[in-house]
Amino acid sequence: MLHNSQKDFLKRHIGPSDEDQNKMLKELNYDSLDDLIKSTVPEKIQLKDELNIGESNSEYEALRKLKAISKKNQIYSNFIGMGYYGTFTPYVILRNILENPGWYTSYTPYQPEVAQGRLEMLLNFQQMIVDFTGMDIANASLLDEG
């Protein structure tokens, strides 16, 4: 099945048709979408005014607008640290430290100082999730950090 127009794409991918919407409302015993929203969404959080977001754009038009905005960006010199200086890293350091998979694999490390840091990070992560969600407890596994 070929779809030639952009409007045809929108019909297939943005929401149900009026007929489908009416069938769903009838199944739920509501006359309109407004009635459904009024009975399910608390009034104090319902938006009273219309959103002023304009018409939808095609992907091409959205990219064109975003590129136009990005062209307004200005690049400045960063003087933090007095600039960048090219350095030579000895191969023994590259091989044994920077390229050592023991520093970045997801398996439990054997170096106690690294293990303690990872455990502390997991505890902080769990507490952050508890704070965000309001739940009494959260879980994080050592082997899920990959």
Summary of the structure (lengths in Angstrom):
residues: 146
radius of gyration: 27.4
end to end distance: 41.6
largest distance: 74.1
contacts: 214
relative contact order: 0.04
helix: 55%
strand: 0%
